[in-house]
Amino acid sequence: MKPNEPSRTALMIARQRAAHQLLDHGSILDDPFAMKILGEDEKEVLQFANKHPLASIGRLFTAARSRIAEDALSGAVERGVRQFVILGAGLDTFALRNPHRARDIRIYEIDHPATQAGKLQRLAEAQITLPPWLVLVPVDFERDEVGEKLAAAGFLENAPAFFTWLGVVPYLTKDAIVRTLDYMSSIPNSEVVFDYMEPPEAFSEELRQIEKARAEQLDKIGERSCSRFEPAGIAAILRSHGFSATKDIDFHQIASRFGHAIQSLAPGHLGAHVVQAKH
Ligand SMILES: C[S@@+](CC[C@H](N)C(=O)[O-])C[C@H]1O[C@@H](n2cnc3c(N)ncnc32)[C@H](O)[C@@H]1O
């Protein structure tokens, strides 16, 4: 990320979520705040969504990973979990939609200080007030200790917690990834949903070219995707952190479960996975 500037990829993902509402009627992820938080008009969002014929693939993955995470969170809440931590929250609107408000869950949004400040500004501009169950915690995963910052914000380290970490792992160094996993595994009965990317060889030919161009563009905006994993590598890292009951959902599974909900979904596949793991 560029110092002192909100994440540009967080903005792109927010546009994908907004486009999902406009083009697919939010059929995977119904998000009434997706357009509001962006503060852009429909024309701009549709222009973004139609800029490339393969953008529909990214829209599918964006909506599906949040849906998988939010469904898994609902299961955790049923089991009594009351702490939810969104790591690298970007312009995620779950805290505004929170369907578990009656269960008294506390939501901690962790993000890079510059992205969080940008989000607060967007919320103010959209006249959206912060809900009382939300705690914002600025953290730079590369420099700060997540645990220290969370504890200082009131998070209970001896109570179970559910974490999501969506669209973040590819942008972090291995060291920051391992330190964050170390922390999550120190919380009793912790659960996490995150996504990761495989090396480019796992992408279909056309998408590989696009990935290459995207990597160059991300390099320019200082958000280079630096960590990629093979599925066996991720499984080994999770095992070594004591996570079990791991589910690794690949793009083919995502497309067969949710693909029908995306308008004019282009052919092709991403080497992208969503993982659910319990400690
Ligand atoms: C692609 S966005 C995903 C945002 C959000 N999870 C979503 O799905 O909409 C990546 C997020 O990772 C955060 N991020 C990247 N590097 C970070 C770092 N070193 N420390 C904290 N957050 C970071 C960015 O601020 C951004 O919010």
The ligand as an SDF file (V2000), in Angstrom:
LIG
                    3D

 27 29  0  0  0  0  0  0  0  0999 V2000
   -8.5690   -6.0970   -1.4670 C   0  0  0  0  0  0  0  0  0  0  0  0
   -8.8950   -5.1630   -0.0150 S   0  0  0  0  0  0  0  0  0  0  0  0
  -10.1280   -6.2070    0.7490 C   0  0  0  0  0  0  0  0  0  0  0  0
  -11.0400   -5.4500    1.6530 C   0  0  0  0  0  0  0  0  0  0  0  0
  -12.1740   -6.2240    2.2930 C   0  0  0  0  0  0  0  0  0  0  0  0
  -11.7350   -7.3580    3.0640 N   0  0  0  0  0  0  0  0  0  0  0  0
  -13.2000   -6.6220    1.2840 C   0  0  0  0  0  0  0  0  0  0  0  0
  -13.3190   -7.8190    0.9950 O   0  0  0  0  0  0  0  0  0  0  0  0
  -13.8770   -5.7310    0.7710 O   0  0  0  0  0  0  0  0  0  0  0  0
   -7.4150   -5.4170    0.9370 C   0  0  0  0  0  0  0  0  0  0  0  0
   -7.4730   -4.8480    2.3500 C   0  0  0  0  0  0  0  0  0  0  0  0
   -6.2750   -5.2400    3.0300 O   0  0  0  0  0  0  0  0  0  0  0  0
   -5.8140   -4.1270    3.7820 C   0  0  0  0  0  0  0  0  0  0  0  0
   -4.3560   -4.2460    3.9530 N   0  0  0  0  0  0  0  0  0  0  0  0
   -3.4130   -4.4690    3.0140 C   0  0  0  0  0  0  0  0  0  0  0  0
   -2.1950   -4.4450    3.5750 N   0  0  0  0  0  0  0  0  0  0  0  0
   -2.3840   -4.1880    4.9080 C   0  0  0  0  0  0  0  0  0  0  0  0
   -1.5170   -4.0550    6.0130 C   0  0  0  0  0  0  0  0  0  0  0  0
   -0.2000   -4.1470    5.8850 N   0  0  0  0  0  0  0  0  0  0  0  0
   -2.0640   -3.8040    7.2290 N   0  0  0  0  0  0  0  0  0  0  0  0
   -3.4030   -3.6870    7.3770 C   0  0  0  0  0  0  0  0  0  0  0  0
   -4.2810   -3.8320    6.3600 N   0  0  0  0  0  0  0  0  0  0  0  0
   -3.7670   -4.0750    5.1390 C   0  0  0  0  0  0  0  0  0  0  0  0
   -6.1750   -2.9080    2.9410 C   0  0  0  0  0  0  0  0  0  0  0  0
   -6.2140   -1.7240    3.7250 O   0  0  0  0  0  0  0  0  0  0  0  0
   -7.5400   -3.3370    2.3960 C   0  0  0  0  0  0  0  0  0  0  0  0
   -8.5780   -2.9280    3.2360 O   0  0  0  0  0  0  0  0  0  0  0  0
  1  2  1  0
  2  3  1  0
  2 10  1  0
  3  4  1  0
  4  5  1  0
  5  6  1  0
  5  7  1  0
  7  8  2  0
  7  9  1  0
 10 11  1  0
 11 12  1  0
 11 26  1  0
 12 13  1  0
 13 14  1  0
 13 24  1  0
 14 15  1  0
 14 23  1  0
 15 16  2  0
 16 17  1  0
 17 18  1  0
 17 23  2  0
 18 19  1  0
 18 20  2  0
 20 21  1  0
 21 22  2  0
 22 23  1  0
 24 25  1  0
 24 26  1  0
 26 27  1  0
M  CHG  2   2   1   9  -1
M  END
$$$$
